[in-house]
Amino acid sequence: MNPANETLPVALALDENLVREALRTVDDPELGCNVIDLGLIYDIQIDGGLVGVKMTLTTAGCPMHESMIQGVKLALLKLEPVQDVEVELVWDPPWTADMMTPEGKAMLGIRD
């Protein structure tokens, strides 16, 4: 049995769920909703300590694109197992509100 005052090291298993949870901390500054619930993340690939993310933005002319990409990178680099992050910005398929999670729609007051 483990005494209450003894701490055990926690090893994070890097998987898509952990990556998605970290990305929930990255908000679109104009909409105030995170990139996961907005449906902006199209693909996540994990290869050891390298995480690849394919994402889009709500509009192709979004002036915040660099800060959003940087936000994704910084959020993932905070995960101990992550050594590097590659973000690919894609426009196909084009983003629509249908890609949002029910939680994201609720945050923005969108009804199905």
C-alpha positions as CSV (number, residue, x, y, z in Angstrom):
1,M,0.0,0.0,0.0
2,N,1.1,3.6,-0.7
3,P,1.4,5.9,2.2
4,A,-0.6,9.1,1.7
5,N,2.6,11.3,1.8
6,E,4.4,9.3,-0.9
7,T,3.9,10.6,-4.5
8,L,4.2,8.4,-7.5
9,P,5.6,9.7,-10.8
10,V,2.9,10.1,-13.5
11,A,3.9,9.1,-17.0
12,L,1.7,10.6,-19.7
13,A,0.9,8.2,-22.5
14,L,0.8,10.4,-25.6
15,D,-2.3,9.5,-27.5
16,E,-4.9,11.4,-29.5
17,N,-7.2,11.9,-26.5
18,L,-4.4,13.6,-24.6
19,V,-3.6,15.8,-27.6
20,R,-7.2,16.7,-28.0
21,E,-7.6,17.7,-24.4
22,A,-4.5,19.9,-24.6
23,L,-5.9,21.6,-27.8
24,R,-9.1,22.4,-25.9
25,T,-7.0,25.1,-24.2
26,V,-6.5,26.9,-27.5
27,D,-9.3,29.4,-28.3
28,D,-10.2,31.2,-31.4
29,P,-9.7,34.7,-30.1
30,E,-12.5,36.1,-32.2
31,L,-15.1,33.5,-31.3
32,G,-14.0,32.6,-27.8
33,C,-14.4,28.9,-28.5
34,N,-11.6,26.3,-28.5
35,V,-10.2,24.7,-31.7
36,I,-11.6,21.2,-30.9
37,D,-15.2,22.3,-30.3
38,L,-15.0,24.6,-33.3
39,G,-14.1,21.5,-35.4
40,L,-10.9,23.1,-36.7
41,I,-8.7,20.1,-36.1
42,Y,-9.0,17.7,-39.0
43,D,-6.2,15.2,-38.2
44,I,-3.7,14.3,-35.5
45,Q,-0.7,12.1,-36.1
46,I,1.7,10.9,-33.3
47,D,5.1,9.5,-34.1
48,G,7.0,9.1,-30.8
49,G,7.5,12.6,-29.5
50,L,6.4,14.3,-32.8
51,V,2.8,15.4,-33.2
52,G,1.5,16.4,-36.5
53,V,-1.8,18.4,-36.7
54,K,-3.9,19.2,-39.7
55,M,-6.2,22.1,-39.0
56,T,-8.2,24.8,-40.7
57,L,-9.6,28.1,-39.7
58,T,-13.1,29.5,-39.9
59,T,-12.2,31.7,-42.8
60,A,-9.2,31.7,-45.2
61,G,-8.5,35.4,-44.6
62,C,-8.4,35.0,-40.8
63,P,-5.9,37.6,-39.5
64,M,-5.2,35.5,-36.4
65,H,-3.9,32.4,-38.3
66,E,-0.3,32.7,-37.1
67,S,-1.3,33.2,-33.5
68,M,-3.7,30.2,-33.6
69,I,-1.0,28.0,-35.1
70,Q,1.4,29.2,-32.4
71,G,-1.2,28.5,-29.8
72,V,-1.6,24.9,-31.0
73,K,2.2,24.4,-30.9
74,L,2.6,25.8,-27.5
75,A,-0.3,23.9,-26.0
76,L,1.1,20.6,-27.3
77,L,4.7,21.4,-26.3
78,K,3.5,21.7,-22.7
79,L,2.8,17.9,-22.8
80,E,5.9,16.2,-21.4
81,P,6.2,13.5,-24.1
82,V,6.0,16.0,-27.0
83,Q,9.3,17.0,-28.4
84,D,8.1,18.8,-31.6
85,V,4.9,19.8,-33.3
86,E,4.2,20.3,-37.0
87,V,1.0,22.2,-37.9
88,E,-0.3,22.0,-41.4
89,L,-3.0,24.6,-42.3
90,V,-5.5,23.2,-44.8
91,W,-8.6,24.6,-46.5
92,D,-10.1,21.4,-47.9
93,P,-12.7,20.6,-46.8
94,P,-13.8,24.1,-46.1
95,W,-14.9,24.7,-42.5
96,T,-18.6,25.0,-41.8
97,A,-20.5,25.3,-38.5
98,D,-21.7,21.7,-39.0
99,M,-18.1,20.6,-38.0
100,M,-18.6,22.0,-34.5
101,T,-19.2,19.8,-31.5
102,P,-22.6,20.2,-29.7
103,E,-20.6,21.9,-26.9
104,G,-19.1,24.4,-29.3
105,K,-22.5,25.1,-30.8
106,A,-23.9,25.7,-27.4
107,M,-21.0,28.0,-26.5
108,L,-21.8,30.2,-29.5
109,G,-25.6,29.9,-29.2
110,I,-26.0,27.9,-32.4
111,R,-29.0,25.6,-32.6
112,D,-29.1,22.6,-34.9
